[in-house]
Amino acid sequence: MNRVETREDNLEDRAKPLRSSMSRRSFLGTSLAVGAGTIGAGLLVNAPTARGSGGLTRNDEAILRFLAAAEIIETDLWQQYNELAGIQDSEVPGGTGNPAYTAAVEVLDEDMDQYIHDNTDDEISHFTFLNAYLASKGAEPVNLDQFRTLPSSQATGAQQIGRLTNLMQLTVNTSFWTRYRSDSLNPDFGDTLPQAIPTLAVGQHTAIPRTDADTTDPNFLQAIANTAGFHFAWVEQGGTSLYAALAQRVTHNEVLRILLSIGGTEIMHFQTWQDKAGNAPPLTAVDPVTGVSVTFPDLNADGEILQTNLIMPEPTIFLDRTFPIVSIIRPTETDGAAMGTVIAFTADGLFIGQPPEFFAVLNELAQAADHARHGGRGR
């Protein structure tokens, strides 16, 4: 596959159900020719509101459009992981696997290749369904193919195609680990939770081998695999909170059903990956290219706040500190939830190398979703 082919082309069979209800033209196909300002302010937000939408409110469309974009982004990163350490088949095509990296990832669990494959398959189904649903209501589906320009890993097994996301310069926030183990702190109250892996939250770390040279030192290769393990969980805890937060803004019962149904799978993903990340072997490694050091400590040596087998959400404060603590997804604050996701993705390093036009698109989509309110008028 060459650089100009799109992910939808790569997943041709998965896209077939869309053809009866939506055009194959790119959502942004001609937008770049008229300038970044038009991309952000016109095509993604204002244009769809000028046409019929099958009864959907503008607010619901904005939420679904942002979620479709988020799922496209997640599909792109999971596709990269699957090419190197998953199972490449007709459900998730592309790549040929990297045996050394796959073996290092499987130190966390021998079934990691199947889990990576299935998570990738799920994300493909999410964005495909959301776009098909939007099209069925007369709304324009989301397409970010114009921004598939970031380089691929050069390691054995990776396709040499353009990417939306960068997995080779990550700064991974691991406070989700302590957040779900704390019985007294909740970010919805403004609380800050400590990092489980402090060195992952500073500097830039690769979660996939950049070249085959990264697979020659077993200790450094395991550090890459450990980084991936915690990144898997970080990605899916974000989706867990995002769907719960945006569900509070939708109007139509059917749209609420969509968010609750897809959001539930994000929860299942997160719990799986949190469990597997706990198996990351303790080590310290230095990146031979950047000189950045990372240390994975023994998480079972420092009390319950880091204990690896505490994968069920610890009851904590919710709504008001005077209420009894309760086991919940957190955060679920709805104000600014979409922009919060864009900010988190950006801080993670996923978009290093993307142009300003890409951020303009995401910001417009996020702002539209955050401006949505339950009960907004239809068209």
N, C-alpha and C positions, 0 to 999 in steps of 0.2 A: 504493500500500500504506500502511495507516495504522499507527500506532505499536504497536498491540496484536497485529498479525500476527507470526507467528514465522518464523525462518529456515527451519524445516522446511516451513512453508506456502509460502514463497517458492520452495522447491526441491521442490515437490510430487512431481514425477516421480521424483526421486532417492530419495525415501523409500518409494516403493511396495513395494519388496521386503521392507520391514520389517513390513508389515501382517499377514502371515500368522503372525508369531512374536512380535509385541509390541503392547501397547496404545498407542493414540495419546494416552493421558492423560499429562500432564506428570509427569516424575520428581519435580519439586518442586511440583507443582500445588497441593497443599493444605498444604505444609509451612510456608509463611510464616505461616499462621494460628495455628500452635501455638508460634511463638517461635524465635528464632535458636538457642538452645541445642539444641532438638530437631533443627533442620536439621543442625547440625554433628555432634552426638554420636549421633543415632539413625538418621535415614533413609538417609544416604549410606553409612554404614559398617556399622552393626549389623544393620539390617533385612535386607539381602541374605544375610547369613550364616545366617539362620534358615530359609531355603527351599532347595529343591533346586537344583542347578546343573549337572546333566548330567555330573557327574564332574570339573568344574573344581575346583581347590583354591581355598580362600579367598584365598590369596596371588595366584594368577593372576588371579582376578576383580578384586582390588584394583588390580593393575597395569594391567589392561585398562581399568578404569573411570577411572583417572587419565589414561591416555593418551587416552581418548575425550574427557574434559574439555579436555585440552590441545589436541586437534585442533579441537574446537568453538571454542575461543578463537582459534586460528590462522585458522580459516575466517572468523570475524567480521572480523578485521583485513584479511585478503586480499580479502574481499568489498568492503571500503571502497576499497582500492586499485584493484580491478577496475572499480568503478563510475565512477571518475574517469579512469583511465589504462590500462585493459585493454580487453578485447573483451566486450561485453554480448550474450549470445546465449542459446539454449535450455539450453546446458550450465551457464552461469554467468549467470543472469538478474539484473536489477536495475541501475538507473542508466542514464545516457545518455551518459556520457563528458564530459570537460572538455578541449576542444581545446588550450587554452594549456598546461595542466598536462601533458597527454599529449605535447605537443611538447617540453617541457622534460625529461621523463623519457626521451624517445627520443634526447636528446643522449648518453645513456649507451650506447644501442644502438638501432638502428632497429626491432628486433623486440621491444622491451620490452613492447608491448601483448599480444603473443602469449604471452610468457613469464609475464606477470602472470596472464593468463587461465588458462594451464595449471597454474600453481602453485595458484591458487584452486580449480580443478577437482579437483586432486589432494587438497587438504585436505578438500574436501567428501566425496570418496570415502573418505578415511581415517576420519572420524568416523562416516559412515554405515555402513561395514563393521564397525567396532569395536562400535557399538551393536547392529547386527544379530547379530553373533557372540555378544555377551553375552546377547541375548534368546533366541537359539537354545539356550543352555545354562541357561535358566530364570532368568537374572539380570536385574535391572532396568537398562535403558539409562540413560545420563546425559542430562539435559536441563537447560540453564542459562537457559532462556527467561525465567524470572522476573526475571533480572538484565539484560535488554536494555533498559536505561533511560538510557544515556549518549547525549548529543546527537550528531547527524550534522553533518558539514560543511554549511554553507549555500551552498557554491559550486555553480555550474551542474554538473549531472551526478549529484549525490549524491541518493540516496533519503532522504526525511525519515522515518526509522524509528529505533527505539531500538537502541543498540549495546551490545555487551559490552565493547568496547575503545575506548581514547582514543588517536588518532593525532596529536593536536594539542598535546600537552605531553610530548614524548619526551625522555629523556636516554639517548643511545645509547652503549653500551659497545662501543668498536671495538677492544678488545684482541684479539679473535679474529683480526684481520688480522696482528698480529705473532706471535701464538701459533702460527699455521700456517706461519710463515716462520722461526721460531727453531729452531736445531739443538741448543740446550742447556737450554731452559726448557720446563717442562710443568706446568700448574696442578695435575695430580695429585700433584706433589711439593711443593705449596704455593707454587710460583713465581708471581710477579706479572709480567705482560707489559705493556709500554707501550701507550698509546692511539695508534692511527693518526691519528685526528682528535680531538685533545684537547678542542677546544671543544664537540664534540657530547656529550662525557661530563659536561658541567656545564651547568647551566641547563636550560631547557625549550624544545624546538624542535618546530615542526610539520612533519610529513612529507606533509601534504596541504593544499591551500588551504582555509582556514577559511571564507572568503567570496570572492566574485569580486574584491574589492579586493586580495587576495594575488596575483592574476595580472597586476596592472597594471605592476609593476616587474620587468623581465626578470631582473635580477640576483638579486633576492630570490626570485623564482619558481624560478630555477635552484638556489638554495640549498635550497629545499624539495624539489626533485627529487633533488638530491644526498643530502639527508638520507634520503629514501625509499630510495635505492639502497643505502646502508649499512645501513639498517634491514632491508631484505629479507634481506641476508646474515646479519645478526645473528639474526633469527628462525630461519632455517633451520640455522645452525650449532648452535643450541640443540637442535633436534630431532635433529640428527645425533648429538650426544652423549647425549641422553636415552634414545633407543632402545637404544644400545649399553650404557648403564649399567644399564637395567632388564632387559635381556635376561639378565643374569647372575643374576637373581633368580627367573626363572620355572621351573616344574616340568614342565609338559606340553610334549612336543615340538611339538605343533601351535601352542601359544601362542608358543613360541620361533620357529617358522617365521613367524608373523604379525609379530612384532617385527623379525626380521631382514629380512623382505620390505618392510615399510613403512619401516623405518629406512634401507634402501638408497636409497629415493626422496628422503629428506631430505638425504642426502649429495649426490645429483645436483642438488637444488635449491641447496644451499649453494655448490657449486662454480660453478654458473651465475651466481649473484648476486655472488659474490666477484669473478668475472671482470668483470662489468658495472660494479660499484662502482668498479673501477680506472679507468674512463673518466670519472669525475666531474671536470668542469673545475675547475681551481684558481680560488678566488674568496673574497672576504670580503663578508659581508652582515650587515645589522642588521635585526632584526625590527621593523617599524614599530609594532607593537602593544605588544610587551613590552620592546623595547629591548635584547634579548639578541643578542649578536654571535656569528657562527660563521665560522670560516675553514677552507676546504678547501685544504690545501697541495698542492704538486707532489710526489706520493708517490715519484716516481722520482729525486728530488734528494737522497735521504738514505740510500742504500745498500740492501742486499738485505732488510733487515728490513721495508722498506715497498714494495719493488719491485712494481709492479702485475702483471707477467706471471708472477710466481711463485705460480701458483694451485694447484699440486700440493703436498700436505702435505710440508714439509721433514722429513727424518728427524730424530728427536729422542730424548731419553731416555724409557725405558719400563720399568716394573716395578722396575728397580734401576739405579742410575747406573753400576754396573760392567758392565752389558750393552752391546753395541754399539748405537748409535742406530738407529732404525727409523722408517719412514714410517707414521704411525698417525693415527686419529681421536683427538682429545684435547679435553677430559678424558673419561675413561670410568670414573672412580671411581664405584662403585655406592652407597656409603654416603651417604644424604641427597640422592640425585639428584633425587627428585621435589620435595622442599621447596626444593632449590636452584633448580629451574625456577620455582616460584611466587615465590621471592625475586627472581629475575632479571626475571621479567615485571613485578613490582611496581616494582622499581628503574627499569625502563625507562619507567615512567609509563603503561603500558597501562591500568592500573586506576584512574587518578585519577578520582574521582567515584563509585566503587562504594561501597556501604554495608558496614558490618562483617559483615553476614550473608553477603555474597558471599565475603569472605575466610575466614569460618568454614567454608564449604562447601569451598573449595579446600584449605584447610589439612587438613581431615579426609581428603579424598581423597588428598592427598600423603602424609600420615602413614601412612595404611593401606598405600600402595604402598611406602613406605620400610621399613615393618615386615615386608614380605613377605620370605620366605627360600626359596631353592631347596629343593624336597623337602617343603614344608609339606603337612600332611594334607588330604585331600579331605573332602567331606561325605557 
